[in-house]
Amino acid sequence: MRKVRAHEIKQALAKKHERTNDFFLTEVKNGPTHIGNDLYIMDGLAIKKSWVNPLITGYEIKVSRSDFLSDEKWTAYKHYCHRLDFVVPEGMIQPNELPEDIGLIYYQPEKQTLRTRRKGKIRNIEMPYEMFYYIIMNRLDNAQYPFFTSKREYFEEYVQDKINSQQLGRKVNSKLIDEVSRLESENMSLKRENENLNESSEIVKEIAKVLRRHGFNFHYRWRFAVDIDRALSTALPPHLERDLRDIKDISERLYGNYKKKENA
């Protein structure tokens, strides 16, 4: 088998994506050159033209075993594409030499065609806006598209739409967090109020038991405060009279709360 050159594989990939009307570029940086140590260059990049289901496919081209075995930079490319495929001469590497989520495509030099050996798995990623801006600013020809039509206009609009959607998502998320916090606060207040009412209700029940033992009967809830007032009007020790007045105040508050709930 004759030696395969990288440009032959790139030409085959370009033809493949031309048939499906995808946007295809070679030697694509993940952003402007000044990002330094985090700068990566993918051998090939294809972008499916879809607003609803965009698909970015990255290609790592290898034409020798030694290059394949010595290069590990490609692992970072997964952050910039939904799917990553290796493209190599027929049989140069096997699927089990790659992670399961990485695709493998064979180039057949005699026919100058591509054959998918294993499809790469599609992953969810954060859209790589810096890479898109790099493509717009450095890889699209203004002279070819003088009025920003076709590819340049498409990608500028696409990038702006995705940025706007991301900003809207952050605003909606912030409002939801505020609303949840407000509802949680209201719920805690109602819970504390309910606990206080239950505690007061238990106290009144105990008071009623004590008063019944001393000859006072409380057959009707609405007469509770009246009966306590009648009890306090009798001659009693000062401390008991004071306690009964406190009981009366609690009973009146409970009755007021009860009426509010009943009216609600």
C-alpha beads as a LAMMPS data file, in Angstrom:
LAMMPS data file: protein, C-alpha beads

264 atoms
263 bonds

1 atom types
1 bond types

-500.0 500.0 xlo xhi
-500.0 500.0 ylo yhi
-500.0 500.0 zlo zhi

Masses

1 110.0

Atoms # bond

1 1 1 0.000 0.000 0.000
2 1 1 1.392 3.410 -0.988
3 1 1 2.031 6.086 1.622
4 1 1 -1.005 8.251 2.329
5 1 1 -0.636 12.013 2.787
6 1 1 -2.703 14.028 5.258
7 1 1 -3.946 16.398 2.533
8 1 1 -5.532 13.450 0.688
9 1 1 -7.647 12.618 3.726
10 1 1 -8.588 16.278 4.155
11 1 1 -9.755 16.438 0.542
12 1 1 -11.877 13.322 1.053
13 1 1 -13.448 14.840 4.175
14 1 1 -14.160 18.087 2.309
15 1 1 -15.993 16.152 -0.430
16 1 1 -17.943 14.173 2.166
17 1 1 -19.257 17.326 3.855
18 1 1 -19.823 19.159 0.592
19 1 1 -22.366 16.475 -0.307
20 1 1 -24.298 17.140 2.928
21 1 1 -23.886 20.939 2.653
22 1 1 -21.959 21.120 5.937
23 1 1 -19.413 23.809 6.746
24 1 1 -15.924 22.268 6.679
25 1 1 -12.505 23.690 7.539
26 1 1 -9.038 22.282 8.123
27 1 1 -6.422 23.346 10.690
28 1 1 -8.955 24.987 13.006
29 1 1 -7.789 26.718 16.186
30 1 1 -9.952 26.642 19.309
31 1 1 -9.612 30.423 19.648
32 1 1 -7.271 33.363 19.018
33 1 1 -3.549 32.673 19.049
34 1 1 -2.939 34.757 22.205
35 1 1 -4.633 32.170 24.475
36 1 1 -1.186 30.539 24.676
37 1 1 -0.803 27.139 26.315
38 1 1 -4.481 26.334 25.844
39 1 1 -4.270 26.752 22.068
40 1 1 -5.189 23.636 20.101
41 1 1 -5.419 23.037 16.368
42 1 1 -7.800 20.416 15.024
43 1 1 -6.937 18.801 11.701
44 1 1 -10.516 19.123 10.500
45 1 1 -13.816 20.533 11.707
46 1 1 -17.307 20.113 10.257
47 1 1 -20.403 22.007 11.401
48 1 1 -23.877 20.841 10.488
49 1 1 -26.064 23.769 9.445
50 1 1 -28.905 23.455 11.924
51 1 1 -30.268 25.959 14.442
52 1 1 -32.188 23.357 16.412
53 1 1 -29.699 20.462 16.425
54 1 1 -26.218 21.804 15.692
55 1 1 -23.513 19.178 15.365
56 1 1 -19.796 19.955 15.496
57 1 1 -17.572 17.087 14.378
58 1 1 -13.840 17.260 14.979
59 1 1 -11.338 15.194 12.992
60 1 1 -7.915 13.992 14.076
61 1 1 -5.934 12.789 11.060
62 1 1 -3.049 10.355 11.481
63 1 1 -1.005 8.854 8.636
64 1 1 1.611 6.981 10.689
65 1 1 1.576 4.687 13.719
66 1 1 4.393 6.590 15.394
67 1 1 2.476 9.871 15.204
68 1 1 -0.631 8.179 16.598
69 1 1 1.250 6.644 19.533
70 1 1 3.165 9.803 20.469
71 1 1 0.387 12.421 20.263
72 1 1 -2.077 12.880 23.126
73 1 1 -3.171 16.482 22.489
74 1 1 -6.325 15.232 20.777
75 1 1 -7.943 14.404 24.144
76 1 1 -8.518 18.158 24.665
77 1 1 -10.412 18.436 21.365
78 1 1 -13.446 16.722 22.891
79 1 1 -14.343 19.968 24.685
80 1 1 -14.827 21.749 21.353
81 1 1 -16.914 19.280 19.364
82 1 1 -19.968 17.101 19.890
83 1 1 -18.216 14.185 18.206
84 1 1 -14.553 13.382 17.593
85 1 1 -13.396 10.954 14.885
86 1 1 -9.952 9.644 13.998
87 1 1 -9.326 9.359 10.258
88 1 1 -6.453 7.066 9.247
89 1 1 -5.335 4.926 6.311
90 1 1 -7.246 1.642 6.091
91 1 1 -6.313 -0.694 8.972
92 1 1 -3.565 1.503 10.479
93 1 1 -5.206 1.412 13.909
94 1 1 -8.017 -0.684 15.373
95 1 1 -11.133 0.472 17.259
96 1 1 -9.925 -1.072 20.524
97 1 1 -6.931 1.288 20.475
98 1 1 -9.249 4.254 20.980
99 1 1 -11.655 5.182 23.789
100 1 1 -15.166 3.856 23.171
101 1 1 -16.651 7.309 22.547
102 1 1 -14.160 8.165 19.781
103 1 1 -15.072 7.328 16.189
104 1 1 -12.792 5.684 13.626
105 1 1 -12.883 6.311 9.870
106 1 1 -10.685 4.506 7.351
107 1 1 -9.347 6.230 4.243
108 1 1 -9.071 3.943 1.222
109 1 1 -6.348 5.400 -1.028
110 1 1 -7.115 3.256 -4.084
111 1 1 -10.687 4.585 -4.244
112 1 1 -9.956 7.877 -2.446
113 1 1 -13.012 7.228 -0.290
114 1 1 -13.847 7.075 3.401
115 1 1 -15.336 4.147 5.302
116 1 1 -16.723 4.497 8.818
117 1 1 -15.289 1.728 10.984
118 1 1 -16.951 2.963 14.189
119 1 1 -19.222 5.931 14.758
120 1 1 -18.165 8.398 17.429
121 1 1 -20.593 9.041 20.248
122 1 1 -22.298 12.423 20.424
123 1 1 -21.690 14.403 23.619
124 1 1 -23.277 17.519 25.080
125 1 1 -20.804 20.404 25.211
126 1 1 -20.753 24.114 25.979
127 1 1 -20.779 25.842 22.599
128 1 1 -17.174 27.009 21.870
129 1 1 -17.837 30.691 21.143
130 1 1 -14.157 31.640 21.025
131 1 1 -13.614 29.063 18.304
132 1 1 -16.614 30.412 16.366
133 1 1 -15.268 33.962 16.576
134 1 1 -11.888 32.717 15.384
135 1 1 -13.601 31.133 12.360
136 1 1 -15.563 34.310 11.593
137 1 1 -12.630 36.687 11.994
138 1 1 -9.830 34.617 10.471
139 1 1 -11.252 31.940 8.221
140 1 1 -14.173 33.545 6.344
141 1 1 -13.242 35.703 3.383
142 1 1 -14.904 39.156 3.312
143 1 1 -14.054 39.568 -0.362
144 1 1 -15.815 36.324 -1.176
145 1 1 -18.874 37.402 0.836
146 1 1 -18.856 41.242 0.519
147 1 1 -22.323 41.727 2.019
148 1 1 -21.878 39.120 4.776
149 1 1 -24.198 36.632 3.143
150 1 1 -23.923 32.859 3.042
151 1 1 -21.420 31.322 5.469
152 1 1 -20.172 34.435 7.274
153 1 1 -23.636 35.848 7.929
154 1 1 -24.904 32.444 8.989
155 1 1 -22.213 31.922 11.609
156 1 1 -22.319 35.480 12.958
157 1 1 -26.063 35.169 13.467
158 1 1 -25.669 31.685 14.921
159 1 1 -23.062 32.778 17.482
160 1 1 -25.083 35.836 18.526
161 1 1 -28.245 33.763 18.884
162 1 1 -26.475 31.247 21.123
163 1 1 -24.985 34.016 23.289
164 1 1 -28.403 35.674 23.659
165 1 1 -29.975 32.340 24.598
166 1 1 -27.292 31.720 27.213
167 1 1 -27.782 35.192 28.738
168 1 1 -31.563 34.711 28.801
169 1 1 -31.106 31.359 30.513
170 1 1 -28.986 32.953 33.241
171 1 1 -31.602 35.692 33.848
172 1 1 -34.463 33.193 34.055
173 1 1 -32.439 30.972 36.367
174 1 1 -31.677 33.940 38.663
175 1 1 -35.370 34.877 38.890
176 1 1 -36.337 31.292 39.655
177 1 1 -33.767 31.140 42.454
178 1 1 -35.141 34.382 43.965
179 1 1 -38.724 33.099 43.758
180 1 1 -37.825 29.759 45.353
181 1 1 -35.992 31.598 48.149
182 1 1 -39.044 33.816 48.766
183 1 1 -41.414 30.836 48.887
184 1 1 -39.100 28.962 51.253
185 1 1 -39.023 31.994 53.573
186 1 1 -42.828 32.262 53.542
187 1 1 -43.142 28.553 54.193
188 1 1 -40.816 28.773 57.202
189 1 1 -42.830 31.702 58.619
190 1 1 -46.108 29.803 58.228
191 1 1 -44.546 26.726 59.779
192 1 1 -43.375 28.700 62.835
193 1 1 -46.786 30.354 63.161
194 1 1 -48.509 26.982 62.983
195 1 1 -46.171 25.549 65.629
196 1 1 -46.928 28.499 67.930
197 1 1 -50.676 28.002 67.456
198 1 1 -50.403 24.297 68.194
199 1 1 -48.366 25.014 71.309
200 1 1 -50.890 27.611 72.500
201 1 1 -53.745 25.216 71.780
202 1 1 -52.138 22.548 73.959
203 1 1 -51.689 25.076 76.767
204 1 1 -55.364 26.051 76.583
205 1 1 -56.400 22.394 76.723
206 1 1 -54.377 21.919 79.889
207 1 1 -55.890 25.074 81.361
208 1 1 -59.388 23.835 80.538
209 1 1 -58.675 20.573 82.360
210 1 1 -57.529 22.457 85.444
211 1 1 -60.573 24.733 85.442
212 1 1 -62.959 21.793 85.002
213 1 1 -61.466 20.172 88.063
214 1 1 -62.436 23.333 89.946
215 1 1 -66.028 23.306 88.776
216 1 1 -65.902 25.349 85.578
217 1 1 -67.424 23.757 82.473
218 1 1 -66.528 24.789 78.900
219 1 1 -69.123 23.268 76.615
220 1 1 -68.817 25.823 73.836
221 1 1 -65.604 27.116 72.297
222 1 1 -67.047 30.589 71.765
223 1 1 -67.857 30.877 75.519
224 1 1 -64.360 29.974 76.648
225 1 1 -63.193 33.555 77.222
226 1 1 -66.520 34.479 78.880
227 1 1 -66.245 31.574 81.328
228 1 1 -62.672 32.499 82.233
229 1 1 -63.756 36.106 82.782
230 1 1 -66.496 34.863 85.107
231 1 1 -63.981 32.726 86.975
232 1 1 -61.645 35.694 87.405
233 1 1 -64.469 37.816 88.845
234 1 1 -64.625 35.531 91.907
235 1 1 -62.372 35.925 94.916
236 1 1 -59.091 34.190 94.124
237 1 1 -55.501 34.330 95.335
238 1 1 -53.579 37.124 93.528
239 1 1 -51.198 34.779 91.729
240 1 1 -54.054 32.559 90.491
241 1 1 -56.001 35.602 89.368
242 1 1 -52.976 36.825 87.429
243 1 1 -52.522 33.413 85.817
244 1 1 -56.165 33.265 84.831
245 1 1 -55.959 36.697 83.226
246 1 1 -53.009 35.468 81.172
247 1 1 -55.087 32.451 80.206
248 1 1 -57.913 34.715 79.164
249 1 1 -55.605 36.762 76.925
250 1 1 -54.280 33.607 75.262
251 1 1 -57.803 32.304 74.751
252 1 1 -58.927 35.531 73.132
253 1 1 -55.971 35.481 70.758
254 1 1 -56.642 31.858 69.863
255 1 1 -60.292 32.607 69.273
256 1 1 -59.330 35.560 67.078
257 1 1 -56.965 33.364 65.041
258 1 1 -59.653 30.706 64.780
259 1 1 -62.152 33.233 63.411
260 1 1 -59.614 34.502 60.901
261 1 1 -59.021 30.971 59.625
262 1 1 -62.764 30.320 59.581
263 1 1 -63.394 33.485 57.531
264 1 1 -60.501 32.662 55.191

Bonds

1 1 1 2
2 1 2 3
3 1 3 4
4 1 4 5
5 1 5 6
6 1 6 7
7 1 7 8
8 1 8 9
9 1 9 10
10 1 10 11
11 1 11 12
12 1 12 13
13 1 13 14
14 1 14 15
15 1 15 16
16 1 16 17
17 1 17 18
18 1 18 19
19 1 19 20
20 1 20 21
21 1 21 22
22 1 22 23
23 1 23 24
24 1 24 25
25 1 25 26
26 1 26 27
27 1 27 28
28 1 28 29
29 1 29 30
30 1 30 31
31 1 31 32
32 1 32 33
33 1 33 34
34 1 34 35
35 1 35 36
36 1 36 37
37 1 37 38
38 1 38 39
39 1 39 40
40 1 40 41
41 1 41 42
42 1 42 43
43 1 43 44
44 1 44 45
45 1 45 46
46 1 46 47
47 1 47 48
48 1 48 49
49 1 49 50
50 1 50 51
51 1 51 52
52 1 52 53
53 1 53 54
54 1 54 55
55 1 55 56
56 1 56 57
57 1 57 58
58 1 58 59
59 1 59 60
60 1 60 61
61 1 61 62
62 1 62 63
63 1 63 64
64 1 64 65
65 1 65 66
66 1 66 67
67 1 67 68
68 1 68 69
69 1 69 70
70 1 70 71
71 1 71 72
72 1 72 73
73 1 73 74
74 1 74 75
75 1 75 76
76 1 76 77
77 1 77 78
78 1 78 79
79 1 79 80
80 1 80 81
81 1 81 82
82 1 82 83
83 1 83 84
84 1 84 85
85 1 85 86
86 1 86 87
87 1 87 88
88 1 88 89
89 1 89 90
90 1 90 91
91 1 91 92
92 1 92 93
93 1 93 94
94 1 94 95
95 1 95 96
96 1 96 97
97 1 97 98
98 1 98 99
99 1 99 100
100 1 100 101
101 1 101 102
102 1 102 103
103 1 103 104
104 1 104 105
105 1 105 106
106 1 106 107
107 1 107 108
108 1 108 109
109 1 109 110
110 1 110 111
111 1 111 112
112 1 112 113
113 1 113 114
114 1 114 115
115 1 115 116
116 1 116 117
117 1 117 118
118 1 118 119
119 1 119 120
120 1 120 121
121 1 121 122
122 1 122 123
123 1 123 124
124 1 124 125
125 1 125 126
126 1 126 127
127 1 127 128
128 1 128 129
129 1 129 130
130 1 130 131
131 1 131 132
132 1 132 133
133 1 133 134
134 1 134 135
135 1 135 136
136 1 136 137
137 1 137 138
138 1 138 139
139 1 139 140
140 1 140 141
141 1 141 142
142 1 142 143
143 1 143 144
144 1 144 145
145 1 145 146
146 1 146 147
147 1 147 148
148 1 148 149
149 1 149 150
150 1 150 151
151 1 151 152
152 1 152 153
153 1 153 154
154 1 154 155
155 1 155 156
156 1 156 157
157 1 157 158
158 1 158 159
159 1 159 160
160 1 160 161
161 1 161 162
162 1 162 163
163 1 163 164
164 1 164 165
165 1 165 166
166 1 166 167
167 1 167 168
168 1 168 169
169 1 169 170
170 1 170 171
171 1 171 172
172 1 172 173
173 1 173 174
174 1 174 175
175 1 175 176
176 1 176 177
177 1 177 178
178 1 178 179
179 1 179 180
180 1 180 181
181 1 181 182
182 1 182 183
183 1 183 184
184 1 184 185
185 1 185 186
186 1 186 187
187 1 187 188
188 1 188 189
189 1 189 190
190 1 190 191
191 1 191 192
192 1 192 193
193 1 193 194
194 1 194 195
195 1 195 196
196 1 196 197
197 1 197 198
198 1 198 199
199 1 199 200
200 1 200 201
201 1 201 202
202 1 202 203
203 1 203 204
204 1 204 205
205 1 205 206
206 1 206 207
207 1 207 208
208 1 208 209
209 1 209 210
210 1 210 211
211 1 211 212
212 1 212 213
213 1 213 214
214 1 214 215
215 1 215 216
216 1 216 217
217 1 217 218
218 1 218 219
219 1 219 220
220 1 220 221
221 1 221 222
222 1 222 223
223 1 223 224
224 1 224 225
225 1 225 226
226 1 226 227
227 1 227 228
228 1 228 229
229 1 229 230
230 1 230 231
231 1 231 232
232 1 232 233
233 1 233 234
234 1 234 235
235 1 235 236
236 1 236 237
237 1 237 238
238 1 238 239
239 1 239 240
240 1 240 241
241 1 241 242
242 1 242 243
243 1 243 244
244 1 244 245
245 1 245 246
246 1 246 247
247 1 247 248
248 1 248 249
249 1 249 250
250 1 250 251
251 1 251 252
252 1 252 253
253 1 253 254
254 1 254 255
255 1 255 256
256 1 256 257
257 1 257 258
258 1 258 259
259 1 259 260
260 1 260 261
261 1 261 262
262 1 262 263
263 1 263 264
